């Protein structure tokens, strides 16, 4: 029971050169040892046209080698802790059945926590950080979504052909560019609890939002619309250092207006610490200046020339030329003074037109260059007794009938009888 192709060796083992059988059954381990320096190959072939299959109902262990599936497709485990799948074509994994979607899982070192998975519907799940170094494109026509429970870092380009919806916070550290939309379409840029900011990009301009298209580039100017299309250009208002200039870029005061007249039509301009009626009111604690329709010019309490009495003052080169003020303490009433200091011109008051004195004469027309006085007239006296009195004690007097009643402090009646 032996030949060169099969025999029992000295160790009691059966050596068979070749097995040709439609079925080989054996209970236990089968060891194939080539006993040579070269590699050992176990081949399952079919010399006919049928298929040769190898079915293993258990574990297949490959130690320090690789499994060749076809020309160019291998599973390599030669490197420790590394499994390399090589293919010169595509690697396809078919998932799912009639019962529903299935997944490909990647577990952590515990073997129980899946950190990455892809289901048969194309959904990708990552429990850690997702770093995409290139482009990520999600087509809106396919059933595909990306769900990230951790942090997603994209250093390349994120392209969404459909829409990009963010339910939480979105932080952009670089530049976010939104392309030009069609006429009438709305692009929501920012939305929060207090409202939303919407812009429409039409014909290269931004409409209906807080963002504006400002073509002018000079800083400091207040922009203005230059046409009905919403184009912004520089206006004539300029600000620098907290000062505003109209018609000038170098204002010296809080407001400088240069290059034209300032018109007020039926409105009041009020400046100062408190309000008042008037076309122009300049008010301060130390004095008021009112230019009004009904009251001409009023300068109130300047406090520089008459101790703070309200009045009207004319200055030349900073020095008073004339003044008319009212003693608000009640000592002298209305006071008219010419050329206080230094003297400028003749110290006199000229009335160019006839004048009346006295309330009852307010409607009386005096003669040409005439003077009408309702009360007594005194020259050299502060207490005229008669209609016309001259001297400190009214030594010369003329009564209301035209008679001279005192001459040189002597009573008389001229042209009547002289006193004894």
C-alpha positions as CSV (number, residue, x, y, z in Angstrom):
1,X,0.0,0.0,0.0
2,X,2.6,2.5,-1.0
3,X,4.3,3.9,-4.0
4,X,6.3,7.0,-4.9
5,X,3.1,9.1,-4.9
6,X,1.7,7.8,-1.6
7,X,3.3,6.1,1.3
8,X,3.5,6.0,5.1
9,X,6.8,7.4,6.4
10,X,8.8,6.3,9.4
11,X,6.7,8.7,11.7
12,X,3.5,7.0,10.8
13,X,2.3,9.8,8.6
14,X,0.5,9.3,5.2
15,X,2.3,11.1,2.4
16,X,0.1,11.7,-0.7
17,X,1.5,13.3,-3.8
18,X,-1.9,14.3,-5.3
19,X,-5.5,13.9,-4.3
20,X,-8.0,13.6,-7.1
21,X,-11.5,13.3,-5.6
22,X,-14.9,14.9,-6.0
23,X,-15.1,15.1,-2.3
24,X,-12.6,15.0,0.5
25,X,-13.9,14.8,4.1
26,X,-11.6,14.8,7.1
27,X,-12.3,15.4,10.8
28,X,-9.5,17.4,12.5
29,X,-6.6,19.6,11.3
30,X,-5.1,19.3,7.9
31,X,-1.5,20.6,7.6
32,X,0.2,21.0,4.2
33,X,4.0,21.2,4.5
34,X,6.0,21.5,1.3
35,X,9.2,20.7,3.2
36,X,11.2,23.0,0.9
37,X,12.9,26.4,1.0
38,X,10.4,28.0,-1.4
39,X,6.8,29.2,-0.7
40,X,4.0,26.7,-0.3
41,X,1.0,27.2,-2.4
42,X,-2.4,25.6,-1.9
43,X,-4.4,25.7,-5.1
44,X,-8.0,24.7,-5.6
45,X,-8.5,24.1,-9.3
46,X,-10.9,22.5,-11.7
47,X,-9.4,21.0,-14.8
48,X,-12.7,21.0,-16.5
49,X,-14.8,24.1,-17.3
50,X,-16.4,24.2,-13.9
51,X,-15.7,26.5,-11.0
52,X,-13.3,25.6,-8.2
53,X,-14.5,27.0,-4.9
54,X,-12.9,27.0,-1.5
55,X,-15.4,27.2,1.3
56,X,-14.2,27.7,4.9
57,X,-16.7,27.4,7.7
58,X,-14.4,29.0,10.3
59,X,-11.4,31.3,10.6
60,X,-8.9,31.9,7.8
61,X,-5.5,33.0,9.3
62,X,-2.9,34.6,7.1
63,X,0.4,35.1,8.9
64,X,2.8,37.7,7.4
65,X,1.4,37.5,3.9
66,X,-1.3,38.8,1.7
67,X,-4.5,37.5,0.0
68,X,-4.6,38.0,-3.7
69,X,-8.1,38.3,-5.0
70,X,-7.3,39.0,-8.7
71,X,-4.7,40.6,-10.7
72,X,-4.0,44.0,-9.1
73,X,-6.4,43.4,-6.1
74,X,-4.8,42.3,-2.8
75,X,-5.4,42.4,0.9
76,X,-2.0,42.8,2.5
77,X,-1.2,42.2,6.2
78,X,2.6,41.9,6.0
79,X,3.1,45.2,8.0
80,X,2.3,44.9,11.7
81,X,-0.9,46.7,12.8
82,X,-1.7,47.7,9.1
83,X,-4.1,46.2,6.7
84,X,-3.6,47.4,3.1
85,X,-6.3,46.9,0.5
86,X,-4.9,47.5,-3.0
87,X,-6.9,47.7,-6.3
88,X,-6.1,49.0,-9.7
89,X,-9.7,49.8,-10.1
90,X,-12.7,50.6,-7.9
91,X,-13.3,49.2,-4.4
92,X,-17.1,48.7,-4.0
93,X,-19.1,47.9,-0.9
94,X,-22.7,47.0,-1.4
95,X,-24.9,47.7,1.6
96,X,-28.6,47.3,2.4
97,X,-31.3,44.9,1.8
98,X,-35.1,44.8,1.7
99,X,-35.2,45.3,5.5
100,X,-33.6,48.8,5.4
101,X,-30.3,50.7,5.3
102,X,-27.1,49.2,6.5
103,X,-23.8,50.8,7.6
104,X,-20.1,50.6,7.4
105,X,-18.7,51.3,10.9
106,X,-15.3,52.4,12.1
107,X,-15.0,51.7,15.9
108,X,-12.6,53.1,18.4
109,X,-10.1,50.9,20.3
110,X,-12.8,49.6,22.6
111,X,-14.6,48.0,19.7
112,X,-18.0,49.4,20.9
113,X,-18.1,53.1,20.0
114,X,-18.5,53.8,16.3
115,X,-16.6,57.1,15.5
116,X,-17.3,57.0,11.8
117,X,-20.0,55.4,9.6
118,X,-21.5,55.5,6.2
119,X,-25.0,54.0,5.6
120,X,-26.4,52.6,2.3
121,X,-28.3,55.9,1.7
122,X,-25.1,57.8,1.5
123,X,-25.2,59.5,4.9
124,X,-21.9,60.1,6.6
125,X,-21.6,60.2,10.4
126,X,-18.5,61.4,12.2
127,X,-18.4,61.7,16.0
128,X,-15.0,63.5,16.1
129,X,-13.4,66.2,14.0
130,X,-13.9,66.1,10.3
131,X,-10.9,67.7,8.4
132,X,-11.5,68.2,4.6
133,X,-8.4,69.4,2.9
134,X,-10.0,69.8,-0.5
135,X,-13.4,70.6,-1.8
136,X,-16.7,69.2,-0.3
137,X,-19.7,69.2,-2.7
138,X,-23.2,68.1,-1.8
139,X,-25.5,67.9,-4.8
140,X,-29.1,68.8,-4.1
141,X,-30.5,66.3,-6.5
142,X,-29.2,63.3,-4.5
143,X,-30.2,61.9,-1.1
144,X,-27.0,62.9,0.7
145,X,-26.4,64.7,3.9
146,X,-23.5,65.4,6.3
147,X,-24.2,65.2,10.0
148,X,-21.4,66.3,12.3
149,X,-21.8,66.2,16.1
150,X,-18.3,67.4,16.8
151,X,-16.2,70.1,15.1
152,X,-15.9,70.3,11.3
153,X,-12.7,72.0,10.1
154,X,-12.7,72.8,6.3
155,X,-9.4,74.3,5.1
156,X,-10.3,74.2,1.5
157,X,-13.5,75.2,-0.3
158,X,-17.1,74.3,0.9
159,X,-19.4,74.4,-2.1
160,X,-23.2,74.1,-1.6
161,X,-25.1,74.0,-5.0
162,X,-28.4,74.1,-3.2
163,X,-28.5,75.9,0.1
164,X,-26.5,76.0,3.3
165,X,-28.6,76.1,6.5
166,X,-27.0,76.7,9.8
167,X,-29.1,76.3,12.9
168,X,-26.4,77.3,15.4
169,X,-23.7,79.9,15.3
170,X,-21.6,80.3,12.1
171,X,-18.2,81.9,12.5
172,X,-16.2,83.1,9.4
173,X,-12.6,84.1,10.2
174,X,-11.8,84.9,6.6
175,X,-13.9,86.4,3.8
176,X,-17.4,85.2,3.0
177,X,-18.4,86.1,-0.6
178,X,-22.0,85.9,-1.9
179,X,-22.4,86.1,-5.6
180,X,-24.7,88.5,-7.5
181,X,-28.4,87.4,-7.3
182,X,-31.1,87.8,-9.9
183,X,-33.3,90.9,-9.9
184,X,-35.8,90.8,-7.0
185,X,-34.2,87.9,-5.2
186,X,-33.4,88.3,-1.5
187,X,-30.2,87.0,0.2
188,X,-30.4,86.9,4.0
189,X,-26.9,87.8,5.3
190,X,-27.4,87.9,9.1
191,X,-30.4,86.8,11.1
192,X,-30.7,87.0,14.9
193,X,-33.4,87.5,17.6
194,X,-33.5,91.3,17.2
195,X,-34.2,91.1,13.5
196,X,-32.5,90.4,10.2
197,X,-30.3,92.2,7.8
198,X,-31.3,91.7,4.2
199,X,-29.6,92.9,1.0
200,X,-30.4,92.7,-2.7
201,X,-27.6,92.9,-5.2
202,X,-29.0,94.4,-8.4
203,X,-26.9,95.9,-11.2
204,X,-23.8,95.8,-9.0
205,X,-25.5,97.9,-6.2
206,X,-26.8,96.8,-2.8
207,X,-30.4,97.7,-2.1
208,X,-32.9,97.6,0.8
209,X,-30.5,97.0,3.6
210,X,-28.0,98.6,6.0
211,X,-25.1,97.8,3.6
212,X,-24.5,100.5,1.0
213,X,-22.5,100.8,-2.1
214,X,-20.1,103.8,-1.5
215,X,-18.0,104.6,-4.6
216,X,-16.3,107.7,-3.1
217,X,-13.1,107.0,-1.3
218,X,-12.2,110.2,0.5
219,X,-12.6,109.7,4.3
220,X,-14.3,112.3,6.4
221,X,-17.1,113.2,4.0
222,X,-20.7,112.5,4.8
223,X,-22.0,110.3,1.9
224,X,-25.1,111.2,-0.1
225,X,-27.1,109.6,-2.9
226,X,-26.1,111.1,-6.2
227,X,-28.9,109.6,-8.4
228,X,-32.1,107.5,-8.2
229,X,-30.1,104.3,-8.5
230,X,-28.7,104.6,-5.0
231,X,-25.1,105.5,-5.9
232,X,-23.4,107.2,-3.0
233,X,-20.8,109.9,-3.4
234,X,-19.2,112.6,-1.2
235,X,-21.4,115.4,0.0
236,X,-20.2,118.9,1.0
237,X,-20.3,118.0,4.7
238,X,-16.9,117.1,6.1
239,X,-15.9,116.0,9.6
240,X,-12.5,115.9,11.2
241,X,-11.5,115.8,14.8
242,X,-15.0,116.2,16.1
243,X,-15.5,119.4,14.0
244,X,-17.9,119.7,11.0
245,X,-17.3,121.9,8.0
246,X,-19.8,122.7,5.2
247,X,-17.9,123.9,2.2
248,X,-14.6,123.4,3.9
249,X,-12.4,120.4,4.8
250,X,-10.6,122.4,7.6
251,X,-13.2,123.5,10.1
252,X,-11.8,125.5,13.0
253,X,-15.0,125.4,15.1
254,X,-17.6,122.8,15.9
255,X,-19.5,124.0,12.8
256,X,-18.0,126.1,10.0
257,X,-20.0,127.1,7.0
258,X,-18.1,128.6,4.1
259,X,-18.9,129.6,0.6
260,X,-22.5,130.8,0.7
261,X,-25.4,132.4,2.5
262,X,-27.5,130.8,5.2
263,X,-31.2,131.2,4.8
264,X,-33.9,130.7,7.4
265,X,-37.5,130.8,6.2
266,X,-40.3,130.9,8.9
267,X,-38.2,128.9,11.2
268,X,-36.2,129.6,14.3
269,X,-32.5,129.0,14.9
270,X,-31.9,128.7,18.7
271,X,-28.4,128.2,20.2
272,X,-27.7,128.1,23.9
273,X,-28.6,126.5,27.2
274,X,-32.3,127.0,27.0
275,X,-35.1,127.5,24.5
276,X,-36.8,130.8,23.4
277,X,-38.9,132.0,20.5
278,X,-37.2,133.9,17.8
279,X,-35.7,133.7,14.3
280,X,-32.2,133.7,15.8
281,X,-31.6,133.2,19.5
282,X,-28.1,132.9,20.9
283,X,-28.4,132.2,24.6
284,X,-26.1,131.7,27.5
285,X,-26.1,132.2,31.2
286,X,-24.0,135.4,30.8
287,X,-26.2,137.0,28.2
288,X,-28.6,136.6,25.3
289,X,-28.7,137.8,21.8
290,X,-32.0,137.7,20.0
291,X,-32.7,138.8,16.4
292,X,-36.5,138.7,16.1
293,X,-39.2,140.1,13.8
294,X,-41.0,142.1,16.5
295,X,-38.2,143.2,18.8
296,X,-35.4,144.2,16.4
297,X,-32.1,143.5,18.2
298,X,-31.8,142.5,21.9
299,X,-28.6,141.9,23.7
300,X,-29.3,140.8,27.2
301,X,-26.9,141.2,30.2
302,X,-23.5,141.0,28.5
303,X,-21.9,142.0,31.8
304,X,-18.8,143.6,30.2
305,X,-19.5,147.3,30.0
306,X,-22.4,148.4,32.4
307,X,-22.2,145.8,35.1
308,X,-24.5,143.3,33.5
309,X,-27.5,145.6,32.5
310,X,-29.5,144.4,29.6
311,X,-29.0,146.5,26.5
312,X,-27.6,147.0,23.1
313,X,-23.9,147.7,22.6
314,X,-21.9,148.7,19.5
315,X,-18.2,147.9,19.5
316,X,-15.4,148.9,17.2
317,X,-12.2,146.8,17.3
318,X,-13.3,145.4,20.6
319,X,-14.0,148.8,22.3
320,X,-17.5,150.2,23.0
321,X,-18.6,153.0,20.6
322,X,-22.1,153.4,21.8
323,X,-24.5,151.7,24.1
324,X,-28.2,151.8,25.1
325,X,-29.0,149.8,28.2
326,X,-31.6,149.5,30.8
327,X,-30.8,149.7,34.5
328,X,-32.6,146.6,35.8
329,X,-31.9,147.8,39.4
330,X,-34.3,150.8,38.7
331,X,-31.7,153.6,39.3
332,X,-31.7,155.4,35.9
333,X,-34.0,153.5,33.5
334,X,-32.9,153.7,29.8
335,X,-29.3,155.0,29.4
336,X,-27.8,156.1,26.1
337,X,-24.0,156.6,26.0
338,X,-21.8,157.6,23.1
339,X,-18.1,156.7,22.8
340,X,-17.4,155.4,26.3
341,X,-13.8,154.7,25.7
342,X,-11.8,155.4,23.8
343,X,-13.4,158.6,22.3
344,X,-14.5,157.9,18.7
345,X,-16.0,160.9,16.9
346,X,-18.2,163.7,18.4
347,X,-20.0,162.7,21.5
348,X,-23.5,163.7,20.5
349,X,-26.9,162.2,19.6
350,X,-28.5,163.4,16.4
351,X,-32.2,162.8,15.8
352,X,-32.7,163.0,12.0
353,X,-36.5,163.1,12.2
354,X,-39.0,165.1,14.3
355,X,-39.5,163.6,17.7
356,X,-42.2,163.4,20.4
357,X,-41.7,162.7,24.1
358,X,-44.7,161.4,26.1
359,X,-47.1,158.6,25.7
360,X,-50.0,160.9,24.8
361,X,-47.9,162.2,21.9
362,X,-47.3,158.8,20.3
363,X,-49.8,159.4,17.5
364,X,-49.0,163.1,17.1
365,X,-46.9,164.2,14.1
366,X,-44.4,166.9,15.2
367,X,-43.4,169.7,12.9
368,X,-40.4,169.3,10.6
369,X,-37.2,168.9,12.7
370,X,-39.4,169.7,15.7
371,X,-39.6,168.3,19.2
372,X,-42.8,167.8,21.1
373,X,-42.5,167.2,24.9
374,X,-45.6,166.3,26.9
375,X,-44.1,167.1,30.4
376,X,-41.8,169.7,31.8
377,X,-38.4,170.5,30.2
378,X,-35.5,171.3,32.4
379,X,-32.1,172.7,31.5
380,X,-29.5,172.4,34.2
381,X,-32.0,171.0,36.7
382,X,-33.2,167.6,37.6
383,X,-36.6,168.9,38.8
384,X,-38.1,171.4,36.4
385,X,-41.0,173.1,38.1
386,X,-42.5,174.9,35.0
387,X,-43.0,173.7,31.5
388,X,-39.6,175.2,30.8
389,X,-37.1,175.6,33.6
390,X,-33.5,176.7,33.5
391,X,-31.0,176.5,36.4
392,X,-30.5,174.2,39.3
393,X,-33.4,175.7,41.2
394,X,-35.5,176.6,38.1
395,X,-34.3,180.3,38.3
396,X,-35.9,180.9,34.9
397,X,-39.4,179.5,34.3
398,X,-42.0,179.6,31.5
399,X,-45.5,178.3,32.4
400,X,-48.0,176.4,30.2
401,X,-49.6,179.6,28.9
402,X,-46.3,181.0,27.6
403,X,-45.8,183.6,30.3
404,X,-42.4,184.0,31.9
405,X,-43.1,183.6,35.5
406,X,-39.6,183.8,37.0
407,X,-36.4,185.5,35.9
408,X,-33.1,185.2,37.8
409,X,-35.1,183.5,40.6
410,X,-37.4,186.6,40.8
411,X,-41.1,186.0,40.3
412,X,-42.6,187.9,37.4
413,X,-45.4,187.8,34.9
414,X,-44.3,188.6,31.4
415,X,-46.0,190.0,29.4
416,X,-48.4,190.4,32.3
417,X,-47.9,192.6,35.5
418,X,-44.5,192.2,37.2
419,X,-44.6,191.0,40.8
420,X,-44.0,193.6,43.5
